[in-house]
């Protein structure tokens, strides 16, 4: 999953959204050299049209973007996040990397992630190319990534998630966190897809396996993580929700 893009396949499309032509072309040229097929837009509405026409695998979005070409209104910290939310609602599988030149965008990103969106990264402009490529790989894999320079966002979100857990939910989430390391690489892929709200057919398609094989993998994942016992011991809790919360805490807590 995380290795699904290596920048060598021009069929992997990336939508770059940035109103600053210099910045946009810099990212575009870098990604093209890495072998990606790049689409680009300088405003939200153009980006939306491209996204609906091409369904890119990844979108790299500057948080500060005008709503439409020629619109001088620039509400910093809002429009790029609005577009990311809009795009994820239409195409949940699209990985989104949010770029920002300002660390104080953390609250807006925090609010977005707290809605349960996955396959989302927040990185600062000026980061090394390897940071961008890693973020792209991670969001395609359905993970959440926060730039190391704004770790307080991660800490804030982890605290809020844990505060909102009931004691019973916390028990099951901790059980999952303590057992994630026991999964095989394929089972980890399945667990990530489950946490990203993929159903059985979606998992089968993503992993290029039969639905029966996907179902078998899902069963093994739930068994190893102790979630197969959930319907009996806590029938009011959903295994996939517990798994999603555990993954989000794990992703945000990664160093």
C-alpha positions in Angstrom: 0.0 0.0 0.0 2.5 2.6 1.1 4.7 1.5 -1.7 1.9 1.8 -4.3 3.5 4.9 -5.8 7.1 5.2 -6.5 7.0 8.0 -9.0 7.8 5.8 -11.9 4.4 5.2 -13.4 2.9 8.1 -15.4 -0.5 6.5 -14.9 -0.4 7.8 -11.3 -2.1 11.2 -11.6 -1.5 14.1 -9.2 -3.5 17.3 -9.1 -1.5 20.3 -7.9 -3.6 23.3 -6.7 -1.7 26.5 -5.9 -2.5 30.1 -7.0 1.2 30.9 -6.9 2.4 30.1 -10.4 6.1 29.9 -9.3 5.3 27.4 -6.5 2.9 25.4 -8.6 5.3 24.9 -11.5 8.1 24.0 -9.1 6.0 21.2 -7.6 4.7 20.2 -11.1 8.2 20.0 -12.6 9.5 18.0 -9.6 6.7 15.5 -9.8 7.0 15.1 -13.6 10.7 14.3 -13.2 9.6 11.6 -10.8 7.3 10.2 -13.5 3.9 11.3 -12.3 1.1 12.6 -14.6 0.5 16.1 -13.2 -2.6 18.2 -13.5 -2.5 21.7 -12.2 -4.9 24.5 -11.2 -4.6 27.9 -9.7 -8.0 28.2 -8.1 -10.6 25.9 -6.5 -13.2 25.8 -9.3 -10.7 24.9 -12.0 -9.2 22.3 -9.6 -12.7 20.9 -9.0 -13.4 20.5 -12.7 -10.1 18.7 -13.2 -10.7 16.5 -10.2 -14.2 15.5 -11.5 -12.9 14.8 -15.0 -9.8 12.8 -14.0 -10.2 11.5 -10.5 -6.6 11.9 -9.6 -4.9 9.5 -7.2 -3.5 12.4 -5.2 -4.1 16.1 -4.7 -1.4 18.4 -3.5 -3.3 21.5 -2.3 -2.1 24.9 -1.1 -4.2 25.8 1.9 -4.5 29.4 0.6 -6.3 29.5 -2.8 -8.8 31.8 -4.4 -12.2 30.2 -5.1 -12.1 31.0 -8.8 -9.8 32.5 -11.4 -9.8 36.3 -11.2 -11.3 36.3 -7.7 -9.1 38.5 -5.6 -10.7 37.2 -2.3 -8.2 35.1 -0.5 -9.4 33.8 2.9 -6.2 32.3 4.2 -6.5 29.0 6.0 -10.0 28.3 4.7 -10.4 27.7 0.9 -7.8 25.0 0.5 -9.2 23.1 3.4 -12.8 23.6 2.0 -11.6 22.1 -1.3 -9.9 19.2 0.4 -13.1 18.4 2.3 -15.2 18.7 -0.8 -12.8 16.5 -2.8 -12.7 13.8 -0.2 -16.5 13.7 0.0 -16.6 13.1 -3.8 -13.6 10.8 -4.1 -12.7 9.3 -0.7 -9.9 7.2 -2.2 -8.0 10.3 -3.4 -5.1 11.0 -1.1 -4.8 14.7 -0.1 -1.6 16.6 0.8 -2.3 20.0 2.3 0.6 22.5 1.9 0.9 25.5 4.1 3.4 28.4 4.5 2.0 29.1 7.9 2.1 26.9 11.0 -1.0 28.6 12.4 -3.2 26.6 10.0 -3.0 23.8 12.5 -6.4 24.5 14.0 -8.2 24.3 10.6 -6.4 21.0 9.7 -7.2 19.7 13.2 -10.9 20.4 12.7 -10.8 18.6 9.3 -9.1 15.5 10.6 -11.3 15.3 13.6 -14.3 14.7 11.3 -12.8 11.3 10.6 -11.1 11.9 7.2 -8.1 9.7 6.4 -5.7 9.7 3.6 -4.7 13.2 4.5 -1.4 15.0 5.1 -0.4 18.4 6.4 3.1 19.6 5.5 4.8 22.9 5.5 6.1 24.6 2.3 9.9 24.5 2.2 10.0 20.9 3.3 12.4 18.5 1.5 11.2 16.7 -1.6 11.5 13.4 0.3 8.9 14.7 2.8 6.5 15.5 0.0 7.0 12.1 -1.6 6.6 10.3 1.7 3.4 12.2 2.4 2.0 11.2 -1.0 2.8 7.5 -0.4 1.1 7.7 3.0 -2.1 9.4 2.0 -2.5 6.9 -0.9 -2.2 4.2 1.8 -5.1 5.9 3.7 -2.9 7.3 6.5 -2.8 10.6 8.3 0.5 12.5 8.3 1.3 15.7 10.1 4.6 17.6 9.5 7.1 17.1 12.3 7.3 20.9 12.6 3.7 21.1 13.7 3.6 18.1 16.0 1.4 20.1 18.5 -1.5 19.5 16.0 -1.0 15.7 16.4 -0.8 15.9 20.1 -3.9 18.1 20.3 -5.8 15.7 18.1 -4.7 12.6 20.0 -5.7 14.3 23.3 -9.2 15.1 21.9 -9.7 11.6 20.5 -8.8 10.0 23.7 -10.9 12.4 25.7 -13.9 11.6 23.6 -13.5 7.8 24.0 -15.7 6.1 26.6 -13.8 3.9 29.0 -15.1 0.9 27.2 -14.0 2.3 23.8 -10.6 3.1 25.2 -10.2 -0.5 26.4 -10.8 -1.8 22.9 -8.7 0.9 21.2 -5.8 0.1 23.4 -6.2 -3.6 22.7 -5.9 -2.9 19.0 -2.9 -0.5 19.4 -1.1 -3.2 21.4 -1.7 -5.9 18.7 -1.2 -4.0 15.4 2.4 -5.1 15.3 1.3 -8.8 15.1 -0.3 -8.3 11.7 1.5 -9.4 8.5 2.2 -6.8 5.8 -0.8 -7.8 3.9 -3.0 -7.8 7.0 -1.7 -4.3 7.8 -2.9 -3.2 4.3 -6.3 -4.7 5.0 -6.5 -3.1 8.4 -5.6 0.3 6.9 -8.3 0.0 4.2 -10.9 -1.1 6.8 -10.0 2.0 8.9 -10.4 4.1 5.7 -14.0 2.9 5.4 -13.4 0.5 2.5 -16.0 -2.3 2.3 -15.2 -6.0 1.3 -15.5 -5.4 -2.4 -13.4 -2.2 -2.2 -10.6 -4.1 -0.3 -10.7 -6.9 -2.9 -10.4 -4.4 -5.7 -7.6 -2.3 -4.0 -5.5 -5.5 -3.3 -6.4 -7.2 -6.6 -7.7 -10.3 -4.8 -11.1 -12.1 -4.9 -13.8 -11.0 -2.5 -13.5 -14.4 -0.8 -9.8 -13.8 -0.2 -10.5 -10.3 1.1 -13.1 -11.6 3.5 -10.6 -14.2 4.8 -8.0 -11.4 5.3 -10.5 -9.3 7.2 -11.4 -12.2 9.4 -7.8 -12.8 10.3 -7.3 -9.1 11.0 -10.2 -8.9 13.4 -9.2 -12.2 15.1 -5.6 -11.0 15.7 -6.7 -7.7 17.0 -9.3 -9.1 19.3 -12.1 -7.4 17.5 -13.8 -10.7 16.5 -14.9 -10.8 20.1 -16.5 -7.3 20.0 -20.0 -8.4 18.7 -20.4 -10.6 21.8 -18.7 -8.6 24.5 -19.7 -5.1 23.3 -22.4 -5.4 20.6 -23.1 -1.7 20.6 -19.6 -0.9 19.4 -18.5 -1.3 15.8 -15.2 -3.1 15.0 -14.4 -0.8 12.1 -14.9 2.4 14.2 -12.6 1.0 16.9 -10.0 0.1 14.3 -10.3 3.6 12.6 -9.7 5.4 15.9 -6.8 3.1 16.8 -5.2 3.8 13.4 -5.7 7.5 13.7 -4.0 7.6 17.1 -1.2 5.4 15.8 -0.6 7.5 12.7 -0.6 10.8 14.6 1.7 9.4 17.3 4.3 8.1 14.8 7.6 9.9 15.0 
